[in-house]
Amino acid sequence: MLHAADIIVVPLIPTTLSVRTLDQLTEFVSGFDGRRPDVLAFFSMVDRRKKLHNEITEHLSSERAEVTVTAIPYLSLVERMSVERAPVTVFAPRSAASRAYRALWAEIQHRYDGSVPAAALAAPAAPAAPTAPVAPAAPVAPAR
């Protein structure tokens, strides 16, 4: 099944165990015969208050080409995606988490097809507020 993919996008929590798992996945994919998909990792649930998270994200993002520069911060909205059963960009489109996911997608597009200008990677634009459908007004009974 992985032979049909162009890119395998892998979320990583910034821990040494996750980095080891990425190494194992990369080694596994490199053993494929024929066409091999690219492995592209991104850090998710990054808590900037933790020294280890900062060290791992900074080191790997600068040292390894298969790790994105864009990271997804540790925010409760990211965890809520499983409860909402929807992407954060749907239920909280103006949040920092949504901006981070849009920046990640822009970086991936830029890496693979150059369709997104590099300037868009640094400061993704906030989306327009979604418009909710307007329900028709309930009929008003005439006064008697």
RAPEVEN-V609710 format. One record per pair of residues at least 24 apart in sequence whose ideal C-beta (glycine too) atoms are under 6 Angstrom apart, sorted by sequence separation. I is the first residue (numbers start at 0). J is the second residue. D is the distance in Angstrom with one decimal. If there is no record, write none. Layout:
I & J & D
I & J & D
This chain:
40 & 65 & 5.9
45 & 70 & 4.6
98 & 123 & 5.5
39 & 65 & 5.8
40 & 66 & 4.9
41 & 67 & 4.3
38 & 65 & 5.6
45 & 72 & 5.4
46 & 73 & 4.2
42 & 70 & 4.0
43 & 71 & 4.2
45 & 73 & 5.8
71 & 99 & 4.9
7 & 36 & 5.2
11 & 40 & 5.0
13 & 42 & 5.2
44 & 73 & 4.7
6 & 36 & 5.9
5 & 36 & 5.8
6 & 37 & 4.9
7 & 38 & 5.1
8 & 39 & 5.3
9 & 40 & 4.5
11 & 42 & 5.3
2 & 34 & 5.9
4 & 36 & 4.2
12 & 44 & 5.1
13 & 45 & 5.6
93 & 125 & 5.9
6 & 39 & 5.5
10 & 43 & 4.2
69 & 102 & 4.8
69 & 103 & 4.4
92 & 126 & 5.0
1 & 36 & 5.9
69 & 106 & 4.8
92 & 129 & 5.9
13 & 52 & 4.3
67 & 106 & 5.3
13 & 55 & 4.2
13 & 56 & 5.1
41 & 103 & 5.7
